[in-house]
Amino acid sequence: MSAELPFQPPATTIKPRVPANIILWVIAAFFLIFLIWAWLTEIDRTVRAIGKVIPSSQLQVISNLEGGVIESILVRTGQDVKRGAPLVRLSPVQPGAELESNRASSDALQSKIIRLEAEIAGRSPVFPQPRNPLMASQIAAEQSLHRSRMAELASLGNVAAARVAQARRAITEASATEEARISARETARADLNLLRPLVQEGIEPRRSLLQAQNSFAVSSSEAAGAAAAVGRARSVLTEAQASAQQQKRDWLSRAADELTAARADMSVRQAAMPAYEYKLTRTVVRAPVDGRINRVFVTTVGGSVRPGDPLLEMVPGRDSLLIEAAVAAKDIASVRLGQKAKVHISAYDSAIYGSMEGSVVAISPDAVVNERTGDSHYLVRVRTASDAITDDAGRRLAIGPGMGADVNLLGDKRSILAYILTPLTHLSETAFRE
């Protein structure tokens, strides 16, 4: 018989399973760490949309306002040009002639104004140094006209001075005659006064008194006539002096009227000068913006173009892309102007070439319904920060209108824990409802 084993209590024979407890603690610790990580870690709330590259600006048709004769064509189709670069040169003959004609008229008017101002001020005109032979001939003509006008004024003054001098001589002669007539009258008066008492006393006959009275009457009449002649002569002098002054005033008035008209004409010419100069500069048609020549409508040097006829068509250059994306109606509440975005061009692998930064620049005011699927969406436009993608060698990869793009609109940040609990939140909101 085998020896009997001593009896032991069960508590001393069953040992705890230590490895299983460790696993439970590890799982609990891992779950706690995961919860902390999910609570602290935040990711961008993203709205995804599919779109395409669209032209950032419309094609520009370049024309010339006045038209003209083509002198040279300086660009070709497909050529890149900078803003202000010459594209087509038109003949400058006609606008140049118009500018020179207006400039010559302005120079002539300026010379005329200088002459008239000098005539009115009573001084010699001082003309500027002529810039060209035409201006020199205009100044010479005005100098000659000034001398002629001064001679005319001097002639008028001489005639007026002669009339005044004649009137003064007439006054002198009339005054001398008046003095003689007054002297004769006074002599006759003295004779009459002497004879009157003698006749009364009978010493002289009465006939002598009558003759003395008659002589006094005649001399008095002649003295009065001489005084009237002096008055008339003085009136003639006053009239001659007034006429001389009026002639000079009329002469100055005509000069002032000519000066006013010349200044008005000069103002019109000067106001039109920038237009003529600008018209001449427009004979060289220049690129309004940076871009590429898309089409050249004119090909014949020496041919003519009518005002407003298209000369070239160009695609404006750009430093950014414009992406138009369709955002589902349920996501539009998470989209706003200025919102950051990441754009992946479908033609290039984003894992190799990465993405482009951008921002929302426009949101359609109303939803657009897809006629094929019946789904509604909003059109959102995103402008990128650059206009190209570069490879590892630094080469720019072409991106053109129509290329597809995946757009991620970056919203507010949310923790991973919030994403995990979102289904439970939705379930709690809809639970216990009929």
C-alpha positions as CSV (number, residue, x, y, z in Angstrom):
1,M,0.0,0.0,0.0
2,S,1.1,3.5,-0.8
3,A,1.7,5.9,1.9
4,E,-1.1,8.3,2.5
5,L,-0.4,12.0,1.7
6,P,-1.0,14.5,4.4
7,F,-4.3,16.5,4.1
8,Q,-3.9,20.2,3.0
9,P,-6.6,22.9,2.8
10,P,-7.8,24.0,-0.7
11,A,-6.6,27.6,-0.2
12,T,-3.1,26.4,0.1
13,T,-3.2,24.2,-2.9
14,I,-4.9,26.7,-5.5
15,K,-2.5,29.5,-6.6
16,P,-3.6,32.7,-8.3
17,R,-3.2,33.1,-12.1
18,V,-0.7,36.0,-12.1
19,P,-0.3,36.3,-15.9
20,A,-4.0,36.9,-16.5
21,N,-4.2,39.7,-14.0
22,I,-1.2,41.4,-15.7
23,I,-2.9,41.3,-19.1
24,L,-6.0,42.9,-17.6
25,W,-4.0,45.7,-16.1
26,V,-2.1,46.2,-19.3
27,I,-5.4,46.4,-21.3
28,A,-6.9,48.9,-18.8
29,A,-3.7,51.0,-18.9
30,F,-3.7,50.9,-22.7
31,F,-7.4,51.9,-22.8
32,L,-6.7,54.8,-20.4
33,I,-3.8,56.0,-22.4
34,F,-5.9,55.8,-25.6
35,L,-8.6,57.9,-24.0
36,I,-6.1,60.5,-22.9
37,W,-4.5,60.5,-26.3
38,A,-7.9,60.8,-28.1
39,W,-8.9,63.6,-25.8
40,L,-5.7,65.6,-26.3
41,T,-5.1,65.0,-30.0
42,E,-7.0,67.3,-32.3
43,I,-7.4,67.0,-36.1
44,D,-8.9,69.3,-38.6
45,R,-12.5,69.1,-39.4
46,T,-12.5,68.7,-43.2
47,V,-15.1,69.2,-45.9
48,R,-14.1,67.3,-49.0
49,A,-15.2,68.4,-52.4
50,I,-14.3,67.7,-56.0
51,G,-13.6,70.5,-58.4
52,K,-11.6,71.6,-61.4
53,V,-9.3,74.4,-62.4
54,I,-11.0,77.3,-64.1
55,P,-9.5,80.4,-65.8
56,S,-8.7,83.1,-63.2
57,S,-9.5,85.8,-65.7
58,Q,-11.1,86.2,-69.1
59,L,-9.3,86.3,-72.4
60,Q,-8.5,89.9,-73.3
61,V,-9.0,91.1,-76.9
62,I,-6.6,94.0,-77.7
63,S,-7.6,96.7,-80.2
64,N,-6.7,100.2,-81.1
65,L,-9.2,103.0,-80.7
66,E,-8.3,105.0,-83.8
67,G,-7.0,102.2,-86.1
68,G,-4.4,102.9,-88.8
69,V,-1.8,101.3,-91.0
70,I,0.2,98.4,-89.6
71,E,3.9,99.2,-89.5
72,S,5.2,96.0,-87.7
73,I,3.9,93.0,-85.8
74,L,6.2,92.4,-82.8
75,V,4.8,89.1,-81.3
76,R,3.7,85.7,-82.4
77,T,1.1,83.2,-81.1
78,G,2.1,81.5,-77.9
79,Q,4.7,84.1,-76.9
80,D,4.9,85.2,-73.3
81,V,4.9,88.9,-72.8
82,K,5.2,91.3,-69.9
83,R,2.9,94.2,-69.1
84,G,3.8,97.2,-71.3
85,A,5.7,95.1,-73.9
86,P,5.1,96.4,-77.5
87,L,2.8,94.0,-79.5
88,V,1.9,95.9,-82.7
89,R,3.2,99.2,-84.1
90,L,1.0,101.3,-86.2
91,S,2.1,104.1,-88.5
92,P,2.7,107.3,-86.5
93,V,2.5,109.6,-89.6
94,Q,-1.1,110.8,-89.2
95,P,-1.2,111.2,-85.4
96,G,2.3,112.7,-85.5
97,A,1.2,115.3,-88.0
98,E,-1.9,116.1,-86.0
99,L,0.3,116.6,-82.9
100,E,2.7,118.8,-84.7
101,S,-0.1,120.8,-86.2
102,N,-1.6,121.4,-82.8
103,R,1.8,122.2,-81.4
104,A,2.6,124.7,-84.2
105,S,-0.8,126.4,-83.7
106,S,-0.1,126.6,-80.0
107,D,3.3,128.2,-80.6
108,A,1.8,130.7,-83.0
109,L,-0.9,131.6,-80.5
110,Q,1.7,132.0,-77.8
111,S,3.7,134.4,-79.9
112,K,0.5,136.3,-80.7
113,I,-0.4,136.5,-77.0
114,I,3.1,137.8,-76.2
115,R,2.7,140.5,-78.9
116,L,-0.8,141.6,-77.8
117,E,0.2,141.8,-74.2
118,A,3.2,144.0,-75.1
119,E,0.9,146.2,-77.3
120,I,-1.6,146.7,-74.5
121,A,1.2,147.3,-71.9
122,G,3.0,149.7,-74.2
123,R,6.3,147.8,-74.2
124,S,8.4,145.8,-76.6
125,P,7.5,142.1,-76.8
126,V,10.0,139.5,-75.5
127,F,9.7,136.2,-77.4
128,P,11.1,132.9,-76.2
129,Q,14.0,131.2,-78.0
130,P,12.5,129.3,-81.0
131,R,12.6,125.5,-80.9
132,N,12.4,125.0,-84.6
133,P,12.4,127.0,-87.9
134,L,8.6,127.1,-88.0
135,M,8.5,128.7,-84.6
136,A,11.2,131.2,-85.7
137,S,9.2,132.2,-88.7
138,Q,6.1,132.6,-86.5
139,I,8.0,134.9,-84.1
140,A,9.4,136.9,-87.0
141,A,5.9,137.3,-88.4
142,E,4.6,138.6,-85.0
143,Q,7.6,141.0,-84.7
144,S,6.8,142.4,-88.1
145,L,3.1,142.7,-87.2
146,H,4.1,144.4,-84.0
147,R,6.1,147.0,-85.9
148,S,3.2,147.5,-88.3
149,R,0.7,147.9,-85.5
150,M,3.0,150.3,-83.7
151,A,3.3,152.3,-86.9
152,E,-0.5,152.3,-87.2
153,L,-0.9,153.5,-83.6
154,A,1.8,156.2,-84.2
155,S,0.0,157.3,-87.4
156,L,-3.3,157.6,-85.5
157,G,-1.5,159.6,-82.9
158,N,0.1,161.8,-85.4
159,V,-3.2,162.5,-87.1
160,A,-4.9,163.2,-83.8
161,A,-2.0,165.4,-82.7
162,A,-2.2,167.4,-86.0
163,R,-5.9,168.0,-85.4
164,V,-5.3,169.1,-81.8
165,A,-2.5,171.4,-83.0
166,Q,-4.8,172.9,-85.7
167,A,-7.5,173.4,-83.1
168,R,-5.0,175.1,-80.8
169,R,-3.9,177.4,-83.7
170,A,-7.6,178.2,-84.5
171,I,-8.1,179.1,-80.8
172,T,-5.1,181.4,-80.9
173,E,-6.2,183.1,-84.0
174,A,-9.8,183.4,-82.8
175,S,-8.5,184.8,-79.5
176,A,-6.4,187.4,-81.3
177,T,-9.4,188.4,-83.4
178,E,-11.5,188.6,-80.3
179,E,-9.1,190.9,-78.6
180,A,-9.0,193.2,-81.7
181,R,-12.8,193.2,-81.9
182,I,-13.0,194.0,-78.2
183,S,-10.5,196.8,-78.5
184,A,-12.4,198.3,-81.5
185,R,-15.6,198.0,-79.5
186,E,-14.1,199.8,-76.6
187,T,-12.8,202.6,-78.9
188,A,-16.2,202.9,-80.4
189,R,-17.7,203.1,-76.9
190,A,-15.3,205.9,-76.0
191,D,-16.1,207.8,-79.1
192,L,-19.8,207.5,-78.4
193,N,-19.4,208.7,-74.9
194,L,-17.3,211.6,-76.0
195,L,-19.7,212.7,-78.8
196,R,-23.0,212.4,-76.8
197,P,-22.5,215.6,-74.6
198,L,-21.1,217.5,-77.5
199,V,-24.1,216.8,-79.6
200,Q,-26.4,217.7,-76.7
201,E,-24.6,221.1,-76.4
202,G,-24.9,221.5,-80.2
203,I,-21.2,221.5,-80.8
204,E,-21.3,218.4,-83.0
205,P,-24.0,217.5,-85.4
206,R,-26.4,214.7,-84.5
207,R,-25.2,212.8,-87.6
208,S,-21.8,212.3,-85.8
209,L,-23.6,210.8,-82.9
210,L,-25.5,208.4,-85.1
211,Q,-22.3,207.4,-86.9
212,A,-20.6,206.8,-83.5
213,Q,-23.6,204.7,-82.3
214,N,-23.5,202.6,-85.5
215,S,-19.8,202.1,-85.2
216,F,-20.2,200.9,-81.6
217,A,-23.0,198.5,-82.6
218,V,-20.8,197.1,-85.4
219,S,-17.8,196.7,-83.1
220,S,-19.9,195.1,-80.4
221,S,-21.3,192.6,-82.9
222,E,-17.9,191.8,-84.2
223,A,-16.6,191.3,-80.7
224,A,-19.4,188.9,-79.9
225,G,-18.7,187.0,-83.1
226,A,-15.0,186.8,-82.3
227,A,-15.9,185.4,-78.8
228,A,-18.2,182.8,-80.4
229,A,-15.4,181.8,-82.8
230,V,-13.1,181.3,-79.8
231,G,-15.8,179.0,-78.2
232,R,-16.1,177.1,-81.4
233,A,-12.3,176.7,-81.7
234,R,-12.2,175.4,-78.1
235,S,-14.9,172.9,-78.9
236,V,-13.0,171.7,-81.8
237,L,-9.9,171.3,-79.6
238,T,-11.9,169.3,-77.0
239,E,-13.3,167.1,-79.8
240,A,-9.9,166.5,-81.3
241,Q,-8.5,165.6,-77.9
242,A,-11.4,163.3,-77.2
243,S,-11.1,161.7,-80.6
244,A,-7.4,161.1,-80.1
245,Q,-8.1,159.4,-76.8
246,Q,-11.0,157.4,-78.3
247,Q,-8.9,156.2,-81.2
248,K,-6.3,154.9,-78.8
249,R,-9.0,153.2,-76.6
250,D,-10.5,151.6,-79.7
251,W,-7.0,150.4,-80.8
252,L,-6.4,148.9,-77.3
253,S,-9.9,147.5,-77.2
254,R,-9.3,145.6,-80.5
255,A,-6.0,144.3,-79.1
256,A,-7.7,143.2,-75.9
257,D,-10.4,141.4,-77.9
258,E,-7.8,139.7,-79.9
259,L,-5.9,138.7,-76.8
260,T,-9.0,137.3,-75.2
261,A,-9.8,135.2,-78.3
262,A,-6.1,134.1,-78.6
263,R,-6.1,133.0,-74.9
264,A,-9.3,131.1,-75.3
265,D,-8.0,129.3,-78.4
266,M,-4.7,128.6,-76.6
267,S,-6.6,127.0,-73.7
268,V,-8.4,124.7,-76.2
269,R,-5.1,123.8,-77.9
270,Q,-3.4,123.1,-74.6
271,A,-6.3,121.0,-73.4
272,A,-6.2,118.9,-76.6
273,M,-2.4,118.4,-76.4
274,P,-2.4,115.4,-74.1
275,A,-5.0,113.7,-76.2
276,Y,-2.8,114.2,-79.3
277,E,0.2,112.9,-77.5
278,Y,-1.6,109.9,-76.1
279,K,-3.0,109.2,-79.6
280,L,0.6,109.1,-80.9
281,T,1.8,106.8,-78.1
282,R,-1.1,104.5,-78.8
283,T,0.3,103.8,-82.2
284,V,2.5,101.3,-80.3
285,V,0.0,98.8,-79.0
286,R,1.3,97.4,-75.7
287,A,0.3,94.5,-73.4
288,P,-2.1,95.6,-70.7
289,V,-1.0,92.8,-68.4
290,D,1.5,89.9,-68.1
291,G,0.3,87.0,-70.2
292,R,0.6,84.9,-73.3
293,I,-0.5,85.7,-76.9
294,N,-3.4,83.4,-77.7
295,R,-4.1,84.6,-81.3
296,V,-2.9,87.3,-83.7
297,F,-5.7,88.6,-85.9
298,V,-3.5,90.8,-88.1
299,T,-0.8,89.4,-90.3
300,T,-0.2,91.9,-93.1
301,V,2.4,94.6,-92.6
302,G,1.2,97.7,-94.5
303,G,-2.5,96.7,-94.1
304,S,-5.0,98.9,-92.4
305,V,-7.2,98.3,-89.5
306,R,-10.4,100.2,-88.6
307,P,-11.0,101.8,-85.3
308,G,-11.8,99.2,-82.6
309,D,-10.9,96.2,-84.8
310,P,-9.3,93.3,-82.7
311,L,-5.6,93.0,-83.2
312,L,-4.6,90.3,-80.8
313,E,-6.1,88.0,-78.1
314,M,-4.1,87.2,-75.0
315,V,-4.5,85.1,-71.9
316,P,-3.6,87.1,-68.8
317,G,-0.7,85.8,-66.7
318,R,-1.4,84.6,-63.2
319,D,0.3,84.0,-59.9
320,S,-2.4,81.7,-58.5
321,L,-5.0,79.2,-59.6
322,L,-8.8,79.3,-59.3
323,I,-10.5,76.1,-58.3
324,E,-14.3,75.7,-58.6
325,A,-15.5,72.9,-56.3
326,A,-18.9,71.4,-55.6
327,V,-19.7,71.2,-51.9
328,A,-22.6,69.0,-50.8
329,A,-25.5,71.0,-49.4
330,K,-25.2,69.2,-46.0
331,D,-21.6,70.5,-45.6
332,I,-22.1,74.1,-46.7
333,A,-22.6,75.2,-43.1
334,S,-19.0,74.4,-42.4
335,V,-17.7,76.5,-45.3
336,R,-16.9,80.3,-45.0
337,L,-15.1,82.9,-46.9
338,G,-11.4,83.0,-46.2
339,Q,-11.4,79.4,-45.0
340,K,-8.1,77.6,-45.5
341,A,-8.0,74.7,-48.0
342,K,-5.6,72.1,-49.4
343,V,-5.8,71.4,-53.1
344,H,-4.6,68.2,-54.8
345,I,-4.4,68.3,-58.6
346,S,-5.7,65.0,-59.8
347,A,-3.3,64.7,-62.7
348,Y,-0.3,64.7,-60.2
349,D,0.1,62.2,-57.4
350,S,-0.3,64.0,-54.2
351,A,2.0,61.5,-52.4
352,I,4.8,62.7,-54.7
353,Y,4.0,66.3,-55.5
354,G,2.1,67.2,-52.3
355,S,-0.8,69.7,-52.2
356,M,-1.3,73.4,-52.7
357,E,-2.4,75.9,-50.1
358,G,-5.4,78.0,-50.8
359,S,-8.4,79.9,-49.3
360,V,-12.1,80.2,-50.1
361,V,-12.8,83.4,-52.1
362,A,-16.4,82.9,-53.2
363,I,-19.5,80.8,-52.3
364,S,-22.5,80.6,-54.5
365,P,-25.6,82.2,-52.9
366,D,-27.9,79.3,-53.8
367,A,-27.6,75.6,-54.3
368,V,-27.1,74.2,-57.8
369,V,-29.0,71.0,-58.8
370,N,-27.2,68.4,-60.9
371,E,-29.7,67.6,-63.7
372,R,-28.2,64.2,-64.2
373,T,-28.1,62.9,-60.5
374,G,-30.6,65.3,-58.9
375,D,-28.2,66.1,-56.1
376,S,-27.8,69.7,-55.0
377,H,-24.5,71.3,-54.2
378,Y,-23.0,74.7,-53.7
379,L,-20.2,76.1,-55.9
380,V,-17.2,77.2,-53.9
381,R,-14.2,78.9,-55.4
382,V,-10.7,78.5,-53.9
383,R,-7.7,80.5,-54.9
384,T,-4.3,78.9,-54.4
385,A,-1.3,80.7,-53.1
386,S,0.8,79.6,-56.2
387,D,0.1,78.8,-59.8
388,A,2.2,75.7,-60.3
389,I,3.5,72.5,-58.8
390,T,7.2,71.8,-58.9
391,D,8.9,68.4,-59.0
392,D,12.1,67.4,-57.2
393,A,14.2,69.0,-59.9
394,G,12.5,72.3,-59.4
395,R,10.7,72.2,-62.7
396,R,7.2,73.8,-62.9
397,L,4.5,71.3,-63.9
398,A,1.8,72.7,-66.2
399,I,-1.6,73.2,-64.7
400,G,-4.4,74.4,-67.1
401,P,-8.1,75.1,-67.0
402,G,-10.2,71.9,-66.9
403,M,-7.8,69.8,-64.8
404,G,-9.6,68.0,-61.9
405,A,-8.8,68.8,-58.3
406,D,-9.6,67.3,-54.9
407,V,-10.3,70.1,-52.4
408,N,-10.1,69.7,-48.6
409,L,-11.7,72.7,-46.8
410,L,-10.1,72.9,-43.4
411,G,-12.6,73.7,-40.6
412,D,-12.4,73.9,-36.8
413,K,-10.2,71.4,-35.0
414,R,-11.9,68.5,-33.1
415,S,-10.5,65.9,-30.8
416,I,-10.4,62.3,-31.8
417,L,-12.5,61.4,-28.8
418,A,-15.2,63.8,-30.1
419,Y,-15.3,62.0,-33.4
420,I,-15.6,58.6,-31.6
421,L,-18.4,59.8,-29.5
422,T,-20.3,61.5,-32.4
423,P,-22.4,58.3,-33.2
424,L,-23.3,57.9,-29.6
425,T,-24.4,61.6,-29.4
426,H,-26.6,61.2,-32.5
427,L,-28.0,58.0,-31.0
428,S,-28.9,59.7,-27.7
429,E,-30.6,62.5,-29.6
430,T,-32.8,60.1,-31.6
431,A,-33.4,57.4,-28.9
432,F,-36.8,56.9,-27.2
433,R,-38.7,58.7,-30.0
434,E,-41.7,57.3,-31.9
